[in-house]
Amino acid sequence: MNYQENLQELKGHLSIKEDKLGLTHKINKRSNFFPFGTRATERSKFKDGFDGVLGEFTRNICEVDLAQPLDLEKLVKEISLNEDINDEEAVYFQQILRMFLQDNNGTLKVFHPHIFLYLPLNDGKQSKNEKDIAKFLFDIFIDNNQSLRDIFKSGNSNDLVSKLVLNYLQGLSETKVEQKYSSKIKHITKTFQEDLTFLSTHEDYFKNHFSLLVSYYYFFYITQLTLKVAQRSKADYEDINSVYYTLDWEPTSKSRRGYLNGYPMIKDAYNNLLIDINVLEHLNILFGMNDSQQYTELQSTFNSLSVEKQSEFKSVLCDWIKIYREQMSLSPKTIDNEGYEDLVQYLYNSILEAYQKPNMLGPRSRYPLSIEEIGKKYFMKTRGSLGYMLNVTQDLILLLAAVCIKNEKQSLKNLFKELELRGLFFDRYSKEEIVNLFNKLNLLDKKSDSGDAQYVKPIL
């Protein structure tokens, strides 16, 4: 590996010119970690929900493209004309089809899993970010699992009207989806695939809760990765960081784990997320990586080098820090005989210092707002003076409990462990509320008064 050539590539990537100072911060060339942008127009607000992302995500799974949104009125008339319906009956037949195809606001009703492929992107600039998020979800969660596309096939309906409509659906064309992202937290990917596969075996529940499952796992993954990136070389990518939620219907306070170890912890981590993303971009280019290595992977890459190559890389990294500081008009610093981690810290501090300039504060603060957008839409709730806290609705806790339990009852103790594997940590007060909910819904099978001897029945 020629690290000097990599240094020249990095200089070119950031548009450094020999005859003048300054550079352009660019990300997502060698380090694709998040589908976030630094401009407000690049950020999806989920104003019309998650359907735009969901439709593109399922199309990615099935490797198809939707040329244009489905024209429901045209479809209704086409079916009516081709099914040999006489004029007198056609009016009533078309009314039935419209009721079957449209929900109350006139949008496409998902009456079969195949219909998810026809959910269009939203209009306007945010559609680009919806496509980016869908691509991210596909790369992170599907990971070339071809069997998952069977969930959305059109040929497995027993309902006569569904069969009729599915036979007339067109507009999808085959396409190839190139990989951009790679999962850094593999057990989240594995758990998602297990949960999606199980949920798909209960079609009615799946149709109503697929969106909630995918949006939750999106929020789960990006918040976990944010926490781990902030921990840098100390992060454990084989474990889940403990993040505490509170239930939608319970009171809370500053002494609760949901406040102390909840959203404020995520917010602290994402304040400097763009700094870390720039550091990772620079390091991946200097190492010559093409697989978006995070901090611990880069540390392993460095440790695997010979002593001679380690020295060569550190020298180039040292040169780059000096070049960066000069280009950004930062005061020069003496850097000699430093270890790898010390040099990474020097680079981090230099980029942080650059982003503290008034003209750089905007991009730094806007980059992590993508976490807030999805969180405030579905998984956070304002709690007065406590501000926003992570929030679980009854619908979400029942959905995740259902995919944890699957077809055989589980002990409460094991269920809470399974929920933690899916990112939901609760303090003892919230656990008591969940037990009360299960009891109220007749989901508990009590072997004795002991908590350990209580089992939760399958929900689906």
Salt bridges, closest charged atoms under 4 A:
GLU9 OE2 - LYS29 NZ 3.28
GLU9 OE2 - ARG30 NH2 2.68
GLU18 OE2 - LYS11 NZ 4.00
GLU42 OE2 - ARG39 NH1 3.05
ASP48 OD2 - LYS47 NZ 3.56
GLU56 OE1 - ARG59 NH2 2.93
GLU63 OE1 - ARG149 NH2 2.99
GLU63 OE2 - LYS176 NZ 3.65
GLU73 OE2 - ARG98 NH2 2.54
ASP132 OD2 - LYS128 NZ 3.40
ASP139 OD2 - LYS135 NZ 2.56
ASP150 OD1 - LYS153 NZ 3.30
GLU194 OE2 - LYS190 NZ 2.82
ASP195 OD1 - LYS406 NZ 3.43
ASP195 OD2 - ARG422 NE 2.80
ASP204 OD1 - LYS207 NZ 3.28
ASP248 OD1 - LYS381 NZ 3.37
GLU250 OE1 - ARG256 NH2 2.99
ASP276 OD1 - ARG232 NE 3.90
GLU281 OE2 - HIS13 NE2 3.57
GLU297 OE1 - LYS184 NZ 3.02
GLU312 OE1 - LYS309 NZ 3.42
GLU353 OE1 - ARG325 NH2 3.04
GLU372 OE1 - LYS376 NZ 3.05
GLU373 OE2 - ARG43 NE 3.11
ASP395 OD1 - HIS209 NE2 3.06
GLU418 OE1 - ARG422 NH1 2.87
ASP427 OD2 - ARG256 NE 2.55
ASP445 OD2 - LYS409 NZ 2.89
ASP445 OD2 - LYS447 NZ 3.75
